[in-house]
Amino acid sequence: MSPTTDRLDTPRAAGMAGIAFALLLGAAIVLMRIAVPSGNVADAPVDPDKRWAVQVSLEIVPFAGIFFLWFMGALRAHTGSAEDRFVATVFLGSGFVFVATLFASAAAAGTVLAEGTPSDFGRHYAYTLLATYAMRMAAVFVLATSTIGRMLGVFPRPLALLGTVAGLVLLVVGSGVPWSELVFPAWALIVSLYILRVGRGTARRPPTPTEPP
């Protein structure tokens, strides 16, 4: 595969992986909120008739994490060696910690759900991992990605500004406002659609005289 083809495939891979991640994580969050519509998930009781929503949500989470890793890898390959190492380290670190805490919170929630009579400690532990740590790491990832995109000119100014706002909302608001968790998959979906559109435009661009046909 030629370097030109690699450059065209990378945005497509990043876009498709990002869309899959956004849809899966968004679906998991919506299902969780169906079971617990408002308030603190750790304190609110789960309707026995809606336990299926929690179970399906926990089944979706691992696949969301896998697609997120692909999204990270494709994004980093797209930026190439021009990325700032400091910001790139924050980008990678926050992304890996997000996936780790997402998986840990899902595993803890699954264990609590399987017990039938969940303890307060187990519920608070699972909820704290997700709301306090995973969403905060998501905020750092959004801010780092937007910074890299702005510095390298990969993202237009409005998209970089949107990422900054989304990151601050996730960082400050967190789980205090019900449904605020959807900010992260919504941002990932917008970024992925933009990457796909730009990649499609690049693929349609005719080769210059200096490029092989």
N, C-alpha and C positions, 0 to 999 in steps of 0.2 A: 504494500500500500504506500502510495507516494505521500510526501509531507503535505502537499496541497490537499489531498483527500483527508488526511488526518485532521487538518485545520478545519475542514468543513464538517467532519463527523463529530468533533468535540462539542461544538455548540448544540448539535442535535442530541447528543447523549446527555449533556447537562440539562437541556430543556425537558426531554422525556422523563429522565429520572426525577427531576424536580417536580414535574406535574404529578407523577405517580406518588411521590412522597406527600405532596400537599393534599391530594385527594384522600389518601389513606389516613394520614394524621387527622385531617379535618373530619373524616367519617368517624374515627375513634373518639374524638372529642365530642362530636354531636351525640353519639350513642351514649357516652358517659353522662352528658347533660340531660339526655332523655330520662335516664335512671334517677339523676339528682338534678332537677331543673335549675335550682338557684341555691345560693348560700354556700357554706363551707362543706365540701364533699366529705370531709373527715367527720363532721358532726351530724350531717343530715342522714336520716335513715333511707335505706334503699328498699323500694317497693319490691316485695317478692315476685310480683308479676313482671317486673322489669329487670330482673337479674340477668335475663338473656342479653339485654343491651350491654351490660357490663362485660359479660363473657365474650360477646362478639368483639367488643372494643379491645379487650386484652388479646384476642387472637390476631387482630389487625396490626397491633403495635410492632411486633417483630419485623413484619414486611415493610412498614413505614421506615423503621430504622435502617434496614438494608438499602432501600432506595435512597435514603438520605446520604449514606456513605458514598454511593455512586454519584449522587449530586455533588457532594464535596469534591470527589476526585476529578470529575469532569470540569468543574469550575476552576480548580487549581491548574489543570492542564491547559485550560483556555487562557488563563492569565500568563502562563509560561514563566520564564526565569526573570521577567521584569518586575515581579511582585516584590514589595518591601518585606524583608525577612521578619522584622518585628511584628508587623500587622499580620503576616502570614502565619506566624507562630500562634498569635491570638486566635486567628481563624481556625487553624487546625485543632488547637487545644480546646477551644469552646465547642467545636463540633463533636470531637470525640467524647468530651465529658457529657454533652447533651445526650448522645446516644446511650452512653453507659447509664446515666441516671434515668433515662426513659425506660430502658430495659429493666433496671433494678426496681423502679416504681411499679412497672407492670407485673413483675414477678412477685413483689410483695403484695400487690392488690389481688393477684390470683391466688396466693396462699391464703390470704384473709377470706376471700370469697369461698374457697373450698372448705374452710373450717365450719361454715354454716352459722356459727355464732361468733362473729368477728369481735376481737377485743378492741378497746379504744386505742391501745398502743399500736396495734397493727394497722388500723385505719389511718391514724395520724402519721405513722411512719411512711406509708405508701403515698399519702397525700402530700406530705412535706417534700419528699423526693421529687415529685412531679411539679408541684406548684412553686416551691421555693428554689430548687436547684435546677431542674430541667428547663423551666421557663426562663430563669435568669441566664443560663448558659445559651439558650436560644437567642436572648436579647443581645448578648455579647457577639454571637455568631452573625446576627443580622447587622450589627454596627460594624464589625470587622469587614464583612463582605461589601457593605456599602462604601466603606472607606477605600478598600482596594479598587472597587469599581470606579469610584470618583478619581482616585489618584492616577489610574492607568487609562482613564477615558473609556472604560468598557461599558459603564452605565451613563446615561444622560443625567444631567443635573436633577430633573424632577424625580427620577427613579432613585437616585442616591439620597435625595431629601426624604422621600417616602420611607426608605430603609432606616434612616436616622430616627424619624418619628416613630416608626413601628418598633425599633429597638428600645427607644426610651419608654414607650408605653408598656412593653413587656417587662422592662427593668423596674419601672416605678409602680405600675398598677398591679402587675402580676396576677394573682388569683383573687384580688380584692373585688374585682368586678366580674360577675358571671359571664361566660362566653368570651372573655377577653383572650383566652388561650387561642382562639381562632385567628388572631392577628398573625401569628407565625406561619401557619399553612397558607393564609391568604397572601402574605408577602412572598412566600416561596412560589406560589402559583403565578403571581404577576411577574416575578423575575424570570421564571422559566418560560412563560409565554413571550416575553421580550427577547430572550436569548434565541428561541426558536425563530422568531420573526427576523431577527438580525442575521441568523445563520442561513435562513432561506434566501434573504437578499444577497448575501455573500455568494451563495451557491449559484445564483442566477447571473452574477456579474460576469461579463465576458472576460477572458484572459487578456492581459495587456501584452504588447509585443515582447516584453522581457520574460513572460511566463510561457511555459510549454502549453500547447493547445490541449 
